[in-house]
Amino acid sequence: MQTFLVILLVAAMIATLVALIRGIVAFLKSASDEAHGISTGGPSASQLKSNRMMQQRILFQALAVLIVVVLLFAAGRT
């Protein structure tokens, strides 16, 4: 059980990192578009993607913290 949780924790950490990198790339693209004067009047696709990626990052971080709590709880029980 503990091995399974460690594998899940590593997967959640990798997912967090991927979402972070994708969010930063989307943010930089939207900032570049704004610097070049490309504006649609509302949020651009890059801004929406950046926001979605950062929300996913928070979700994956919460999942990783929850897995750590379960691991620590299981370690304390033995």
VENUR-V305226 format. One record per residue. N is the residue number from 1. RES is the residue in one letter. PHI is phi in degrees with one decimal (999 if undefined). D_CENTER is the distance of its C-alpha to the mean C-alpha in whole Angstrom. Layout:
n:res:phi:d_center
N:RES:PHI:D_CENTER
N:RES:PHI:D_CENTER
//
This chain:
n:res:phi:d_center
1:M:999:25
2:Q:-65.7:24
3:T:-63.7:23
4:F:-61.0:21
5:L:-66.8:19
6:V:-65.8:18
7:I:-63.5:18
8:L:-62.6:15
9:L:-64.2:14
10:V:-62.5:13
11:A:-63.7:12
12:A:-65.8:9
13:M:-67.8:9
14:I:-66.0:9
15:A:-62.4:6
16:T:-62.4:4
17:L:-63.4:6
18:V:-63.4:7
19:A:-63.6:4
20:L:-63.2:5
21:I:-64.2:8
22:R:-63.7:9
23:G:-66.2:8
24:I:-65.9:10
25:V:-62.5:13
26:A:-65.1:13
27:F:-63.7:14
28:L:-64.2:16
29:K:-66.0:18
30:S:-67.9:18
31:A:-67.0:20
32:S:-65.8:22
33:D:-61.2:23
34:E:-66.3:24
35:A:-66.6:26
36:H:-88.7:28
37:G:83.2:29
38:I:-86.4:27
39:S:-139.3:26
40:T:-104.8:27
41:G:93.4:27
42:G:-130.2:24
43:P:-67.5:20
44:S:-80.5:20
45:A:-62.3:18
46:S:-66.3:16
47:Q:-66.8:15
48:L:-65.5:14
49:K:-65.8:12
50:S:-60.3:10
51:N:-63.4:10
52:R:-64.6:9
53:M:-65.9:6
54:M:-69.4:5
55:Q:-66.1:7
56:Q:-64.7:4
57:R:-60.3:2
58:I:-63.4:5
59:L:-61.6:7
60:F:-66.2:5
61:Q:-64.5:7
62:A:-62.9:10
63:L:-63.1:10
64:A:-63.1:11
65:V:-64.4:13
66:L:-62.2:15
67:I:-64.8:16
68:V:-62.5:17
69:V:-61.6:19
70:V:-63.6:20
71:L:-61.6:21
72:L:-66.2:23
73:F:-65.1:25
74:A:-66.4:26
75:A:-67.4:27
76:G:-73.3:29
77:R:-78.6:31
78:T:-87.3:32
//
